[in-house]
Amino acid sequence: MKGTLHLTSNGLASYEVLDAEYSTVLEIATILENKFTFIPTSHIVGTEQTYMEFQKEGINVTLGWDIWCGCFLMAHEHSGNPYIQHIGTYLNTL
């Protein structure tokens, strides 16, 4: 899997896999839970998008996918940036 790390306009880390299939978000969700021990807290599914919220040690992240942009993983707060960077680096090795 090859994605890119970005900072959003408010300085939050985001890992993006453009043109990703829906299965990519499920694969990343499994990795977040099993390898990085994030706990899922909510899941919203639509016909053209899905969003999953995860938490670990007070850090909140969103994993999402839609038909327009592909897949993304984003921190909710600046303290989550190192997690996103570490996870993104790992995902790029797959």
TORKOL-888453 format. One record per residue (C-alpha): residue number from 0; residue in three letters; x, y, z. Coordinates in Angstrom, 1 decimal. Each point is the difference from the previous one (the first is absolute). Layout:
! TORKOL-888453
<NUM; "ALA"; <X; Y; Z>>
...
This chain:
! TORKOL-888453
<0; "MET"; <0.0; 0.0; 0.0>>
<1; "LYS"; <1.4; 3.4; -0.9>>
<2; "GLY"; <-1.4; 3.2; 1.5>>
<3; "THR"; <1.2; 3.4; 0.8>>
<4; "LEU"; <0.3; 1.9; 3.3>>
<5; "HIS"; <-1.3; 3.6; 0.1>>
<6; "LEU"; <-0.8; 2.7; 2.5>>
<7; "THR"; <-3.5; 1.5; -0.2>>
<8; "SER"; <-0.4; 3.7; 0.1>>
<9; "ASN"; <-0.3; -0.1; 3.8>>
<10; "GLY"; <3.2; -2.1; 0.4>>
<11; "LEU"; <-1.5; -3.4; 0.5>>
<12; "ALA"; <1.6; -3.0; -1.6>>
<13; "SER"; <-1.8; -1.9; -2.7>>
<14; "TYR"; <1.0; -3.1; -1.9>>
<15; "GLU"; <-1.7; -0.4; -3.4>>
<16; "VAL"; <-0.3; -2.8; -2.5>>
<17; "LEU"; <-1.6; 1.5; -3.1>>
<18; "ASP"; <-2.1; -2.2; -2.3>>
<19; "ALA"; <-0.2; -2.6; 2.8>>
<20; "GLU"; <-2.7; -2.7; -0.2>>
<21; "TYR"; <-2.5; -0.4; 2.8>>
<22; "SER"; <1.9; -3.1; 1.2>>
<23; "THR"; <3.0; 2.2; 0.8>>
<24; "VAL"; <-1.9; 1.7; 2.9>>
<25; "LEU"; <-0.8; -3.4; 1.4>>
<26; "GLU"; <3.6; -1.1; -0.2>>
<27; "ILE"; <1.2; 3.1; 1.8>>
<28; "ALA"; <-2.7; -0.4; 2.7>>
<29; "THR"; <1.2; -3.5; 0.7>>
<30; "ILE"; <3.6; 1.2; 0.2>>
<31; "LEU"; <-1.0; 2.9; 2.3>>
<32; "GLU"; <-1.6; -2.5; 2.4>>
<33; "ASN"; <2.4; -2.9; -0.1>>
<34; "LYS"; <3.4; 1.6; -0.5>>
<35; "PHE"; <-0.4; 3.5; 1.5>>
<36; "THR"; <-2.7; -1.0; 2.7>>
<37; "PHE"; <-2.4; 2.8; -0.9>>
<38; "ILE"; <-3.6; -0.6; 1.2>>
<39; "PRO"; <-2.9; 0.7; -2.4>>
<40; "THR"; <-2.5; 2.5; 1.5>>
<41; "SER"; <-2.4; 0.6; -2.9>>
<42; "HIS"; <-0.7; -0.9; -3.6>>
<43; "ILE"; <-2.1; 1.8; -2.5>>
<44; "VAL"; <-0.8; -1.7; -3.3>>
<45; "GLY"; <-1.5; 1.6; -3.1>>
<46; "THR"; <-0.4; -1.2; -3.6>>
<47; "GLU"; <2.9; 2.2; -1.1>>
<48; "GLN"; <2.1; 0.4; 3.2>>
<49; "THR"; <0.9; -1.5; 3.3>>
<50; "TYR"; <1.5; 1.5; 3.1>>
<51; "MET"; <1.4; -1.7; 3.0>>
<52; "GLU"; <1.2; 1.6; 3.3>>
<53; "PHE"; <2.7; -1.6; 2.1>>
<54; "GLN"; <1.6; 0.8; 3.3>>
<55; "LYS"; <3.2; -0.9; 1.9>>
<56; "GLU"; <1.5; 1.7; 3.1>>
<57; "GLY"; <-2.2; 3.0; -0.4>>
<58; "ILE"; <0.9; 0.4; -3.7>>
<59; "ASN"; <-2.9; 0.1; -2.5>>
<60; "VAL"; <0.4; -0.8; -3.7>>
<61; "THR"; <-2.4; -0.3; -2.9>>
<62; "LEU"; <0.4; -2.6; -2.7>>
<63; "GLY"; <-2.2; 0.8; -3.1>>
<64; "TRP"; <-0.6; -0.9; -3.6>>
<65; "ASP"; <-2.1; 1.5; -2.7>>
<66; "ILE"; <-0.5; -0.5; -3.7>>
<67; "TRP"; <1.5; 3.4; -0.9>>
<68; "CYS"; <3.3; 0.0; 1.9>>
<69; "GLY"; <0.8; -3.5; 1.2>>
<70; "CYS"; <1.1; -0.7; 3.5>>
<71; "PHE"; <1.4; 2.2; 2.8>>
<72; "LEU"; <1.1; -0.3; 3.6>>
<73; "MET"; <0.1; 3.2; 2.0>>
<74; "ALA"; <0.8; 1.1; 3.6>>
<75; "HIS"; <-2.6; 2.1; 1.9>>
<76; "GLU"; <2.7; 1.8; 2.0>>
<77; "HIS"; <3.6; 0.9; -0.4>>
<78; "SER"; <1.1; -2.5; 2.6>>
<79; "GLY"; <-1.2; -2.7; -2.5>>
<80; "ASN"; <2.3; 1.1; -2.7>>
<81; "PRO"; <2.9; -2.3; 0.9>>
<82; "TYR"; <-2.5; -3.0; 0.0>>
<83; "ILE"; <-1.2; 0.9; -3.5>>
<84; "GLN"; <3.6; 0.4; -1.3>>
<85; "HIS"; <1.1; -3.3; 1.6>>
<86; "ILE"; <-3.1; -1.9; -1.4>>
<87; "GLY"; <0.4; 1.6; -3.4>>
<88; "THR"; <3.7; -1.0; -0.2>>
<89; "TYR"; <-1.0; -3.6; 1.0>>
<90; "LEU"; <-2.8; -0.1; -2.6>>
<91; "ASN"; <2.4; 1.1; -2.7>>
<92; "THR"; <2.1; -3.2; 0.6>>
<93; "LEU"; <-3.0; -2.2; -0.8>>
